[in-house]
């Protein structure tokens, strides 16, 4: 496993920004364009992929071929290639393709670089709004047209005061939905549909909880690093590691995390 020297972290951050810079024009080229179509990857449901997804991932892979050719890559659209350094770049070229197809600016480009223990750092980029969220060992920052600023999750500790997000109201299986609803019924406000942008809002301190199920590793590794860098907590529904996906809870504070976990695990 490579040492997390300051020079290595700085290099990885620069590469993450280069990847997001490469993906931005490819996603924007197709966003809200006439005739944007999608191929359905799910024979029993609707899991769309567009040329924007493919073009953005190709652009990011081209950057890695130049800057970090010995690292591994795991991308949503073009699969996995193994490297020799112990590092893997985890790429989701458009997280929220349904939103992208609909013209809503809540999708994002996700980048993470991971070792065997999970993401070292991660990035959420929203090309249309020009917002970028980066999280790593040194904390989390947001950059937009007004400059850079640090991110910090809210200090909210009382579940009844919390704002909760998830992507789909019909979250996961029937039992997963019941577990989610136990938390939903105890918070102040629940909203739906923001995909990765909900994690960015949590890191900004705007919301307090995100609970999801059925995620892939490329869905969560970038957001996980951003939330963790902002002082939040991200685990699975049992309190274990979440970087492989599945059931995920992100919380602003240990108190909210514990209260929500108790409800998610309640079988009564």
C-alpha positions as CSV (number, residue, x, y, z in Angstrom):
1,X,0.0,0.0,0.0
2,X,1.5,3.4,-0.9
3,X,2.4,5.9,1.8
4,X,0.1,8.9,2.0
5,X,3.0,11.4,1.8
6,X,2.0,15.1,1.4
7,X,3.6,15.0,-2.1
8,X,1.5,12.0,-3.1
9,X,-1.8,13.6,-1.8
10,X,-1.0,16.8,-3.7
11,X,-0.3,14.8,-6.9
12,X,-3.5,12.8,-6.5
13,X,-5.6,16.0,-5.9
14,X,-4.1,17.6,-9.1
15,X,-5.0,14.5,-11.1
16,X,-8.5,14.4,-9.7
17,X,-9.0,18.0,-10.8
18,X,-7.6,17.2,-14.2
19,X,-10.1,14.3,-14.6
20,X,-13.0,16.6,-13.6
21,X,-11.8,19.3,-16.0
22,X,-11.7,16.8,-18.8
23,X,-15.2,15.5,-18.1
24,X,-16.9,18.9,-17.9
25,X,-17.0,19.8,-21.5
26,X,-18.0,16.3,-22.6
27,X,-21.0,16.3,-20.2
28,X,-22.0,19.9,-21.1
29,X,-21.8,19.2,-24.8
30,X,-24.8,16.9,-24.6
31,X,-26.7,18.3,-21.6
32,X,-30.0,19.8,-22.5
33,X,-29.2,19.2,-26.2
34,X,-32.0,18.4,-28.7
35,X,-32.3,14.7,-29.5
36,X,-30.2,13.5,-26.5
37,X,-31.1,9.8,-26.3
38,X,-30.3,7.0,-23.9
39,X,-29.6,3.3,-24.1
40,X,-31.3,1.2,-21.4
41,X,-28.8,-1.0,-19.5
42,X,-31.5,-2.8,-17.4
43,X,-33.7,-5.4,-19.2
44,X,-36.2,-5.3,-16.3
45,X,-36.2,-1.6,-15.5
46,X,-34.7,1.7,-16.7
47,X,-30.9,2.3,-16.2
48,X,-30.0,4.8,-18.9
49,X,-26.6,5.6,-20.4
50,X,-26.0,8.5,-22.8
51,X,-23.2,9.6,-25.1
52,X,-22.4,12.1,-22.4
53,X,-21.6,9.3,-19.9
54,X,-19.4,7.5,-22.4
55,X,-17.6,10.6,-23.7
56,X,-16.8,11.8,-20.2
57,X,-15.4,8.5,-19.0
58,X,-13.3,8.2,-22.2
59,X,-11.9,11.7,-21.6
60,X,-11.0,10.8,-18.0
61,X,-9.4,7.6,-19.0
62,X,-7.3,9.5,-21.5
63,X,-6.0,11.7,-18.7
64,X,-5.1,8.8,-16.5
65,X,-3.2,7.1,-19.4
66,X,-1.0,10.2,-19.5
67,X,-0.7,11.2,-15.8
68,X,-1.1,7.9,-13.9
69,X,-0.7,5.0,-16.3
70,X,0.2,2.4,-13.7
71,X,-2.9,2.9,-11.5
72,X,-6.0,0.8,-11.8
73,X,-9.3,2.2,-13.1
74,X,-12.9,1.2,-12.2
75,X,-15.4,3.1,-14.3
76,X,-19.1,2.7,-14.6
77,X,-19.2,2.5,-18.4
78,X,-16.0,0.8,-19.4
79,X,-15.3,-1.5,-16.4
80,X,-12.1,-2.3,-14.5
81,X,-8.5,-2.4,-15.4
82,X,-5.9,-3.4,-12.9
83,X,-2.7,-1.5,-12.1
84,X,0.5,-2.1,-10.2
85,X,0.6,0.8,-7.7
86,X,-2.1,-0.3,-5.3
87,X,-4.2,2.7,-6.3
88,X,-7.5,2.6,-8.3
89,X,-9.3,5.5,-9.8
90,X,-13.1,5.1,-9.4
91,X,-15.1,7.0,-12.0
92,X,-18.7,7.7,-12.4
93,X,-18.9,10.0,-15.5
94,X,-22.5,11.1,-14.8
95,X,-24.0,10.1,-11.5
96,X,-27.7,10.9,-12.0
97,X,-28.2,10.1,-15.6
98,X,-32.0,10.2,-15.2
99,X,-31.6,13.8,-14.0
100,X,-29.2,14.5,-16.8
101,X,-31.7,13.2,-19.3
102,X,-34.4,15.4,-17.7
103,X,-32.4,18.6,-17.9
104,X,-32.1,19.1,-14.1
105,X,-28.7,20.2,-12.7
106,X,-28.5,17.7,-9.9
107,X,-26.2,15.2,-11.6
108,X,-22.5,15.2,-11.1
109,X,-19.2,13.7,-12.2
110,X,-17.7,11.5,-9.5
111,X,-14.0,10.8,-9.0
112,X,-12.2,8.9,-6.2
113,X,-8.8,7.3,-5.8
114,X,-8.7,4.4,-3.5
115,X,-6.4,1.9,-1.9
116,X,-7.3,-1.4,-0.3
117,X,-9.0,0.4,2.6
118,X,-11.3,2.7,0.5
119,X,-11.1,6.2,-0.9
120,X,-8.1,8.4,-0.1
121,X,-9.8,11.4,-1.6
122,X,-12.8,12.1,-3.7
123,X,-14.5,14.7,-5.8
124,X,-18.0,15.7,-6.8
125,X,-18.2,18.0,-9.8
126,X,-21.4,19.7,-11.1
127,X,-20.3,21.1,-14.5
128,X,-23.5,23.1,-15.2
129,X,-23.4,25.1,-12.0
130,X,-19.6,25.2,-11.9
131,X,-19.4,23.8,-8.4
132,X,-16.7,21.4,-7.3
133,X,-16.4,19.6,-4.0
134,X,-13.2,17.9,-3.0
135,X,-12.6,15.8,0.2
136,X,-9.4,14.2,1.4
137,X,-7.0,13.8,4.4
138,X,-6.7,17.5,4.8
139,X,-10.5,18.3,4.9
140,X,-13.0,19.3,2.3
141,X,-13.4,22.4,0.1
142,X,-15.9,23.8,-2.4
143,X,-14.9,25.8,-5.4
144,X,-17.2,27.8,-7.7
145,X,-17.2,31.0,-9.6
146,X,-16.8,33.0,-6.4
147,X,-13.6,31.2,-5.3
148,X,-12.7,28.4,-2.8
149,X,-14.0,27.9,0.7
150,X,-13.8,25.1,3.3
151,X,-16.7,22.7,3.9
152,X,-18.0,21.6,7.2
153,X,-21.0,19.4,7.9
154,X,-23.7,20.8,10.2
155,X,-23.4,20.2,13.9
156,X,-27.0,19.1,14.2
157,X,-27.4,16.2,16.7
158,X,-31.2,15.9,17.2
159,X,-32.9,13.6,14.7
160,X,-36.2,15.5,15.0
161,X,-34.4,18.6,13.7
162,X,-32.7,16.9,10.8
163,X,-33.1,17.2,7.0
164,X,-33.0,13.8,5.2
165,X,-32.4,13.1,1.5
166,X,-32.6,10.0,-0.6
167,X,-32.7,9.6,-4.4
168,X,-35.7,7.3,-4.8
169,X,-38.9,7.3,-2.6
170,X,-39.2,3.6,-3.3
171,X,-35.7,3.0,-1.8
172,X,-34.4,-0.6,-2.3
173,X,-36.4,-3.6,-1.3
174,X,-39.6,-3.6,0.7
175,X,-37.7,-4.2,3.9
176,X,-35.2,-1.5,3.1
177,X,-38.0,0.9,2.4
178,X,-39.6,0.1,5.7
179,X,-36.3,0.8,7.5
180,X,-35.9,4.1,5.7
181,X,-39.4,5.1,6.5
182,X,-38.8,4.6,10.2
183,X,-36.1,7.3,9.9
184,X,-38.2,9.5,7.6
185,X,-41.0,9.6,10.1
186,X,-38.7,11.0,12.8
187,X,-36.9,13.8,11.0
188,X,-38.1,17.4,10.3
189,X,-37.9,17.3,6.5
190,X,-37.4,14.6,3.9
191,X,-36.6,15.3,0.2
192,X,-35.9,13.2,-2.8
193,X,-34.1,12.9,-6.1
194,X,-30.7,14.7,-5.9
195,X,-28.3,11.7,-6.5
196,X,-24.7,12.7,-5.6
197,X,-25.6,16.4,-5.1
198,X,-27.3,15.4,-1.8
199,X,-23.9,14.4,-0.4
200,X,-22.4,17.7,-1.5
201,X,-25.2,19.5,0.4
202,X,-24.5,17.4,3.5
203,X,-20.8,18.4,3.3
204,X,-21.9,22.1,2.9
205,X,-24.0,21.9,6.1
206,X,-27.2,22.4,4.3
207,X,-28.7,19.0,5.1
208,X,-28.0,16.4,7.7
209,X,-28.6,12.8,6.5
210,X,-28.5,10.8,3.3
211,X,-29.8,7.2,3.3
212,X,-29.7,5.0,0.2
213,X,-29.6,1.4,-0.8
214,X,-28.4,-0.5,-3.9
215,X,-25.4,1.7,-4.6
216,X,-22.3,0.6,-6.5
217,X,-18.8,1.5,-5.4
218,X,-18.5,4.1,-8.1
219,X,-21.7,5.8,-6.8
220,X,-20.4,6.3,-3.3
221,X,-16.6,6.5,-3.2
222,X,-16.3,10.1,-4.4
223,X,-19.2,11.4,-2.1
224,X,-17.9,9.4,0.8
225,X,-14.5,11.2,0.7
226,X,-16.2,14.6,0.4
227,X,-18.5,14.0,3.4
228,X,-15.8,12.5,5.5
229,X,-13.5,15.4,4.7
230,X,-16.2,17.8,5.9
231,X,-16.4,16.0,9.2
232,X,-19.4,13.8,8.5
233,X,-19.7,10.0,8.8
234,X,-20.4,7.5,6.1
235,X,-21.1,3.8,6.8
236,X,-23.3,1.0,5.7
237,X,-26.5,0.4,7.6
238,X,-24.7,-1.7,10.2
239,X,-22.0,0.9,10.9
240,X,-19.4,-0.8,8.7
241,X,-17.4,0.3,5.7
242,X,-19.5,1.7,2.8
243,X,-17.0,2.1,0.0
244,X,-18.2,-1.1,-1.8
245,X,-21.7,0.3,-2.1
246,X,-24.9,-1.4,-1.1
247,X,-26.8,0.2,1.9
248,X,-25.3,3.6,2.8
249,X,-26.0,6.2,5.4
250,X,-24.2,9.6,5.6
251,X,-24.6,11.7,8.6
252,X,-23.4,15.1,9.8
253,X,-22.7,14.0,13.4
254,X,-22.1,10.9,15.4
255,X,-25.3,11.5,17.3
256,X,-27.5,11.6,14.1
257,X,-25.6,8.6,12.7
258,X,-26.3,6.6,15.9
259,X,-30.0,7.6,16.1
260,X,-30.6,6.8,12.4
261,X,-28.7,3.5,12.6
262,X,-30.8,2.4,15.5
263,X,-34.0,2.9,13.5
264,X,-32.6,1.3,10.4
265,X,-31.8,-1.8,12.4
266,X,-35.0,-2.0,14.3
267,X,-36.8,-5.2,13.3
268,X,-39.8,-4.6,15.6
